Amino acid sequence: MNVDYHLSRTRESSLLARVGRQQWLLVLRRAARTRRGMFGLIIMLFIALIAALGPLFAPHSSTSFVTSSFSAPSAAYPFGGDDLGRDVLSRVLDGGWVLLLMAIGATAFGVIFGAAVGVSAAYLRGRIDGVLMRAVDIILAFPQLVFALLLVSIIGPKLWLIVLAVGFSHIPAVARVLRSASLDVSERDYVKYAEMQGFSRVGVMFKEILPNLISPLMVETGLRLTYSIVVMAGLEFLGFGQPPPAPNWGSMISENQIGLSANPWAVIVPALLIALLTIGTNTYTDAVARVALGVERKPEEAVLLENVAVGESTGSL
Amino acid sequence: MSRLVDDEALSNQVVDGKVRLQVKDLGLCLSGSGEDVVSDVSFSVSAGEVLGLVGESGSGKTTLALALLGYTKRGIDIVRGEILLDGANLLGMSPAELRSNRGRRVAYVPQDPAMALNPALRIGTQLREAMQVHKDFTGDVGERLAEIIADTRLANEGDLLQRYPHQLSGGQQQRVGLAMAFACRPGLIVLDEPTTGLDVTTQRHVLTTVRELCSSYGVAAVYVSHDLAVVRGLVSTVAVMYAGRVIELGPTQAVFNQPTHPYTRGLLAAVPSLDRAEVLRGITGQPPRPGRRPKGCSFAARCPLALPVCGEEEPVPTLVGGRLVRCFRAGEERVDLNEKKVVAPAQEPHESAPMLAVRTLNASYGSSQVLFDVNLNVGRAACLAVVGESGSGKTTLARCLVGLNSNWSGEIKFNGEELVAGCRNRPKNLLRKVQYIFQNPYSALNPRKTIGQIIGQPLEQIPDLLYSERSQRVVQVLEDVSLGADFMSRLPDQLSGGERQRVAIARALVVDPELLVCDEVTSSLDVSAQAIIVELLRKLQVERGLGMVFITHNLALVRSIAQSVVVLNQGHIVEAGDVDKVLSHPTDPYTSRLMADAPRLNQPI
């Protein structure tokens, strides 16, 4: 943490002006340049690439019985066979994209609605704040996985329902974080000024408040994505999700656990992929959070460099 | 061309007491890059003397003041020099030695005592702690406590020692801060703008106490301030800082009566006077940041007297007329900079019907009533100043006018039209006519938008305005506030406080308002930036025929900008009328007291 770093940051701020509103891209890029961020991003992208492009490279059909049940790895079947004699490699390559898409969908749902709840509660205050946040507290009372299970067991294991259920269970966390972040922003004078110009409440929230919440939004998105992956895989493991014989990393673990001694790869490989994906996402998010924090909070010497009034008492920076 | 002198020569000249603090060639740099923050500082302070350290924000005065305690903020290192306190070099001490010296031999009085006192501990506990923490403190703590309480004039405050910081007024808190600093009878005390947040009367009393304590304890004191009038009244020697260097150092009388460095002259020309209406002149441009200091004299780029040599070589301190000045032209005959403060032309009073009329306004903030039966008028192209101390209700008044406070009864009429409570209930064209400029320019601009977007924003509410026309108007107002079109793509972060405030004014002007409500718009700015803003507002008032409500606690500013004034005390208007009449011959005791207590450039406290 030396001053060189801050100096380079102040130099970058002129670049920032040109980038304008794309400041969030800059944060992502700067996070990727840190050691932690690069490590996380590489793992994350690598696993995501396997999930996305895997189906194109699967040597066999993921649902046909090509070898014997729990057969040991061989040249033709590098990870051996699964419980029904299907090729583990093909199933692994084919079994990630649905999981990933569902996790992304649930995250998007949770972050969008969570942000909407949090920002409106903070900005509108009063009764709306009370109603929204108590509703959020009620959702929070259910453990995330149990809540998703509850919905799925009532309505049935439909994929869209799982996405909605998991996304819904993200709302409390996102709403709380964004509410506290926007409480501070809502009190700023530029928000008051927009009100005085006759801008609608929704307009103020979108144009004045939201752009100042980019950092917490990015961090929350990353965190929720990690959780979504874990919960989705967990639901699959429990048997709620894609119906058999479709391959899925989560369900592969539960299907093949009885043959753990005969062909451990059928369990280890999907488990490892899920673990790496969550570790990668989480590590990169962590790096983003650190960079974003540095951007929002100016250390004293940066303030000095930028010649901000020393006597300023409001601490608005 | 100039006579070189070392600091000894000056010390002999201005100091007759025993020298307690001696600073020699002190230099501070940013760690890592090694860019200099403060350099080449030498001065001495004798027992009982107060040295004033003045300069605009970013000049390095606080950094220097902290360095005198052997302390630096993170990222800054002391790289050169000596700080000798009674002969012992503070900079040669180990961290442990330094720690035991802090509070004991060197002490600090912070700007905001409310932040420096622990809210969870009683005052008595904190004062005792200040002494007990030093193992070498000899003497009876209780006895000393009673003594220091008496010395700081807190003895009559009853059960003060049993109270918590939040139960004290601002003035009392600052006295406790003083008591803590003086408790161990230190040799050096650094006071960092200790009266900035206080009302004039409290400020005057605290300053009197500071001066008495410094002389009776024989302490060497360094008083940091941006308020030139306060420094003028308090200190015997003044050091003016610019871009990390002391550019003028000498006896207060000499420096203030006959400033020599062009920067000092510029600063003094920017200070408004309490006694007559003056044209204020700010210094244009910005001080260079650490690491971007130009070759030669740092002030050359803004200096009206700059010579080619100023951009090449750095001037060395020269002894001129009893003070040290860093300027190549210091020895020359005085060049007239036209800072002769012209009396501002008095505006013709407009006898037409008032643009803004407020009748029997009663307003509350939360559950407590803060304004009582307020009546006032603002004419076209006229400026009404609203003055009062903190808590007088002046900001609430502004917020009622612009619709940010809906908790009021009474009548506000603008051009005969009723202004209802709450900005959401007012028609949009009426909203545009009355514009508000916030006190704090750091919070008034959205940090995620460019200046062009910020100024263009109110135009979005005007239907059928073409995009090209919109950007044209933005460019036009940027010119009007003398910023220029190249500011369009910048972000607020890249602007100084004064520039931000000008952007806020531009944003208000872009919709062609008729009334500007300015709420303490210069209180967070340096005196030079303040002068520029005030002159800008005055110019706009004349050119555009703007009506203005100018809210301030600074009586001197009222002289420079307003034609009429109302004085608010605890929510009541105690006096109203022509500025000249009210300020020169106040009839209300409250106004007289404000006038008497306000620090002046030409008179000691």
Interface residues (C-beta under 8 A of the other chain):
Chain A: N2 V3 D4 Y5 H6 L7 S13 S14 L16 A17 R18 G20 R21 Q23 R188 D189 Y190 K192 Y193 A194 E195 M196 Q197 G198 F199 E208 P211 N212 I214 P299 E300 E301 L304 L305 E306 N307 V308 A309 V310 G311 E312 S313 T314 S316 L317
Chain B: L30 S31 G32 S33 E35 V37 S57 G58 T62 T63 K73 R74 G75 I76 Q111 D112 E193 T196 G197 H226 Q286 P287 R289 P290 G291 V402 G403 L404 C423 R424 R426 K428 L431 R432 Y436 F438 N440 Y442 S443 A444 L445 N446 P447 R448 K449 T450 I454 Q457 P458 E460 Q461 S489 R490 L491 D493 Q494 S496 G497 R507 S524 L525 D526
